[in-house]
Structures are given as C-alpha cells and as structure tokens.
Amino acid sequence: MNIIEVNGLTKKFKDILAVDEVVFSVLKGEIFGFLGPNGAGKTTTINMLCTLLKPTSGTATLNGYDIIKEKNRVRDSIGLVFQDPSLDEQLTARENLEFHALIYDVPLKVARERIKEVVHMVSLADRINDKVETFSGGMKRRLEIARGLLHHPKVLFLDEPTLGLDPQTRNHIWEYILDLRRKKDITIFLTTHYMDEAENCDRIAIIDRGRIIALDTPDNLKKSVGGDVITLDTADNEKAQKIIESRFGRQVAIQNGALRFEIEDSDRFIPQLFSKLDMEVISINARRPTLDDVFLNLAGRAIREESADALGIARAVVRARRMRGRS
C-alpha cells in the first residue's frame, strides 16, 4: 500500500524549473531515501509534500489526502525534523515537547503520556527537565525526533538527521530510527548525503536537476554500475588511459587526478593490467561500487555535501505554524 503518491509534481520559481514532473510512490512502513546534490530539487519536493510550497502543476497525496485540497489533513499526518536545529534552547526538553503538543492540539492528558513514551524511546527521560542549551548535538537530534513523533504522524520526514554529528552519535541516531520503524510501523522519508546511511533505506530515489534519474533498492542501484570500481594512478595517466581503453575496451574517467573505471572481475583483471602497463604504477585500488558511484555514473559527478540554509529553514517553520490555521 502506498502512503505517498506523486504524479507529475512540478515547481517553477519564475524562470527556474526546480522540480520537473517527478513521479514516485512510497510504501507504507518503508524507509525511503531521497538523494541528490545541493539544488537538485530535494527540499523543494519535500516542501510541496509537507504543504509548505504549492506545486506549479501535478498532484500528490499523503496518507490518502491531497496536498493541495486537504492541507490540514496532510499536516496532521506528518512529522518534520529539519536539517538545522529548531528547538528553543532556553526551554527544557519537556517544555519543548509540551509546546509542540499544544500546536498540534494534542489534549494535555494524552500529551503527558506521549511525552513519557517518546523520551524513553530516545533515552532522554533522565534529562527531560534540563534546558536544551545543555544538550549535546546528538541529544538535540534525538529530542527533535521525539518531538516529531509526539502527535503520532504516519510519515516522519528527516532532513539530514545526522548532519555534523560524530560517527558514534550517527550510529546511535540510526539505531533509534530503525527501532522506531520496527515498533511504530511508521514511514520514514529522509535525505542524507552520507552514502553509508543511505544503505539503511529500503528504496532510494536519486534526483538531479529537478528530475528523478533512478529509483530502486540500494543493492540494485549498485549492481547497475557494472562491476568493481578501479582507481589507478600512474607516472603517465594519459598514456595509461589510452592503453586501458584500447586494449581492454573500458571507458576511463579522470577523477581527482586519478583514472577511474569499472571492471567485472578485478581479481583477474589487475594482473592482466600490470602486464600491459609499461610505466610506474603509483597506486591502484579495487572496491565494490557505492551509491556515490551510482550517482557519478548517472550524473557525471559526485554528490556534493549539502549546506544548511538556516534562514530558509526558520522561515519554513514559521510558515508551517501559520498555515495550520489557514485553508
């Protein structure tokens, strides 16, 4: 069963086509990843699904509700965790959660029970009465995830949920996310530029220049690359490139000053390669394809790290709160 259905969704900003007739669906209960470089259309698409932006054309439904005609129903069905922190650090964790419950019209008695539930879920029960300004970055992210769950959303949107966190904290956050999916059967829609995190997704949509260029499971996407990835640096890369292309029929790209190409069986190929190269080999590396390789093959470049636009996010939060009382 699809909990999100998107058909021909398009958004134009004057002469700029930010999202170009995207079509995809998200299954109920799955972790759906949205990957792409800065400016690819990820945030614009998500903002339309969350009713923060009105589409120029196309349609979409979330939890069975039309994102244009039934905005309030859609908003009641979603939780949002923005890329930049949006907590009030002068308030305690409890006060932040109580304020969120008030915005979503969760009755006080119900809110108290749910607050107990979500803080236990993210292991913050012992810090619930502490001011958020005393929290570490990982604790703040966990509190934001708890806040996004407080009104029992059907879909939780996570925009770069572990951006800027250390590897250990990132792993802990993902433990909470995966446990959350198991316990609550909630659908999670996330963006990330950490390719290892994207491996946790059931399916991934890759978007570039406003269009979805691939959508499949992580394993199937990596299989599309066509074999092991070889990175080679020699004393004469230009000559080595010609040898590989002419004698082995491989298309070779130059990336970061080294040669890069794919081969089906690197263990058998590398000895053959050394026998043909009459030059010094500085370094050679063979590895299995990654999701970054998938994007490189599809778009001709690597996914760039995202930069947070704090002002834009703050405005989005304000819009979301104001819009709850409109239309």
Beta strands, then each sheet from edge to edge (+ up, - down):
strand 1: 2-13
strand 2: 16-27
strand 3: 31-35
strand 4: 57-62
strand 5: 65-66
strand 6: 78-81
strand 7: 155-159
strand 8: 187-191
strand 9: 203-208
strand 10: 211-216
strand 11: 228-234
strand 12: 253-255
strand 13: 258-263
strand 14: 281-287
sheet 1: 2+ 1- 4+ 5-
sheet 2: 6+ 7+ 8+ 3+ 9+ 10-
sheet 3: 12+ 13- 11+ 14-
end
